[in-house]
Amino acid sequence: MATATVGLLPAVGKFLDKSLQQPWIGGKAASASEGGTFETHDPGSGEKLATVSHFNARDVDAAVAAAQRAFDKSGWATMPPNERGAMLHRLADEVERRIPIIAQIEALDAGKIEGQAQGDVANFVATMRYYADMAQHIGRRNTLAVKSHEAWTMRHPWGPCGFIFPWNFPFLLIGWGISPALAAGNTVVIKPAEDTPLSAIYLGQLAKEAGMPDGVINVVTGLGETTGAAVSSHPGMRRMSFTGSPEVGRLVAEACGRNLTPVKLELGGKGAAVVFDDVDVKATADKLVGAITFHTGQVCCDATRWLVHRRVYDQFVDECVKRMSQVRVGYQMQDSTQMGPVVNEKQRKRVLGYLDKGVREGARLLVEGGAADVPGKAGHYVKPALMEGSLENVAAREEIFGPVAYLAKFETEDEALAMVNSTDYGLANSVWSSDLGRCGRIAEQMRAGNSWINAHNVFPHGVPYGGIGKSGLGGGVNSPETLFDYWRSVSVVRPL
């Protein structure tokens, strides 16, 4: 570990002091067959955190083979749901006991504020328990009422399921992805983002310590174009799930299509917040500024287009400018920090580049944004920015994935809806008004997978969350429907 961060828990220091971070295959820490490695860095300081094994296609073969062996021979797929649920609860308990440890690892690796990282780990625990319990109360055999026939369907786990996760919410999204797959009796191969592999590696170690059968949870690490491509194109995967950009999502879908592997894609967004003239302007501005600066705006479902009724537009702008200008940008491990770094220099340049392109196309900067300087830290920092102008502007059309919001005015409900739906994305939007009838009416007509009322970024377990269009396909997450995605169905019929 090269980072000079102080105040780390002893267990975190011990974990990061390893000369090589090895992912997990078949219950064992594994090195790359060709000895390849890559480095991961602290986004807040720029300093090296770890050297990590870089897996090639042969290593991915080994991971899928381990997952298949565990599916066939460990008893995981065939054990009673209550026994499997008990093992998943045991894993959740082990994670819960180590929330401070995993949160520090996550904060250092992803640039997250430590308290937010703790929330992510707690969400993993809640998701694992939610599906472990649900799977015990759903009958997999369903009798069908068919004239002159005895008929039923039976649900079975698929087998090895592949997961490719992004760098913005590494541990939380692992929980969203693998929990229903495991609860249904499948085995998993996890490929974390190359920028943020450490919490997944730690999970592999915990799975071993918690007594999970070897090969039920496997972790492979490496670059997307090599390791990720090998995972998504592997013919041994029975289901695939990818969370990330639409551009890479298309490549994953093409690879899965060649193998006829069912795939779930959770992609990007360009969400809107529709603010009517009967809101509490100060409270609404506070919530939306909090949303766009949360994790430095690296949230796919964020409201990045703020559509505000003409009558309250100027007051709303004043409140947002005041709040954005007061956001404290700093190192993610410091208590005074309200907004940390973006994940890497490529992402920093992306955010700054969109500000420049937006201004060149005619947008006006209400809060300038730009590069931020944090004394003593050579990390990847930007300031929050607020723009206004035409929704045809590139900064209003394309996903920036940073703390940048774009403002526009509207007058009528129909105008607001047309503005909301003028995008190829379809992930999440919100409507803000004291008229709940109007809120419900608008929310139902937004062309996206998710609509929220007087809030944004709301994910209760039990409510489907997924996207349409450029924001995804193949079903959502976090709901009973997700559990059913990880069972295949066989129909049995006997003529009477």
MOGI-V317762 format. One record per residue. PHI is phi as a letter, one per 30 degrees, with the letter a starting at -180 (NA if undefined). Layout:
phi-><PHI/PHI>
This chain:
phi-><NA/c/d/c/e/c/i/d/d/e/d/d/e/d/d/d/d/d/d/b/d/c/d/c/b/h/i/b/d/b/c/d/d/c/i/d/b/b/c/c/b/d/d/d/b/i/d/d/c/a/c/b/d/c/d/c/d/d/d/d/e/d/d/d/d/d/d/d/d/d/d/d/b/d/i/d/d/c/d/e/e/d/d/d/d/d/d/d/d/d/d/d/d/d/d/d/d/c/e/d/d/d/d/d/e/d/d/d/d/c/i/d/d/e/d/d/d/d/d/d/d/d/d/e/d/d/d/e/d/e/d/d/d/d/d/d/c/c/d/d/c/b/d/c/d/b/e/i/b/c/b/a/c/b/c/b/d/d/k/d/c/c/b/c/c/d/c/d/b/e/d/e/d/e/d/d/d/d/e/d/d/d/d/d/j/d/c/b/b/c/c/d/d/d/d/b/c/d/d/d/d/d/d/e/d/d/e/d/d/d/i/d/e/e/j/d/c/b/b/b/b/l/d/d/d/c/d/d/d/d/d/d/c/d/d/d/d/c/b/b/b/b/b/l/d/d/d/d/e/d/d/d/d/d/d/d/d/d/c/h/c/e/b/c/c/c/c/d/a/b/d/c/c/c/c/d/d/c/d/d/d/d/d/d/d/d/d/d/d/d/d/d/c/d/h/h/i/d/b/d/c/e/d/c/c/c/c/b/e/e/d/c/e/d/d/d/e/e/d/d/d/d/d/d/d/c/d/c/d/a/d/d/c/c/d/d/d/c/b/c/d/d/d/a/d/e/d/d/d/d/d/d/d/d/d/d/d/d/d/d/d/j/d/c/d/d/b/d/i/j/d/c/c/c/e/i/b/c/c/c/c/b/c/d/b/b/b/b/l/d/d/d/d/e/d/c/c/c/d/c/i/a/d/b/c/b/c/a/c/b/c/b/e/d/d/d/d/d/d/e/d/d/b/d/d/a/c/a/b/b/b/b/a/d/d/d/d/d/e/d/d/d/e/d/c/d/d/a/d/b/b/c/c/h/a/b/i/b/b/d/d/j/c/e/b/a/b/b/i/d/c/k/a/j/j/c/b/i/b/e/e/d/d/d/e/c/c/c/c/c/c/b/b/b/d/c>
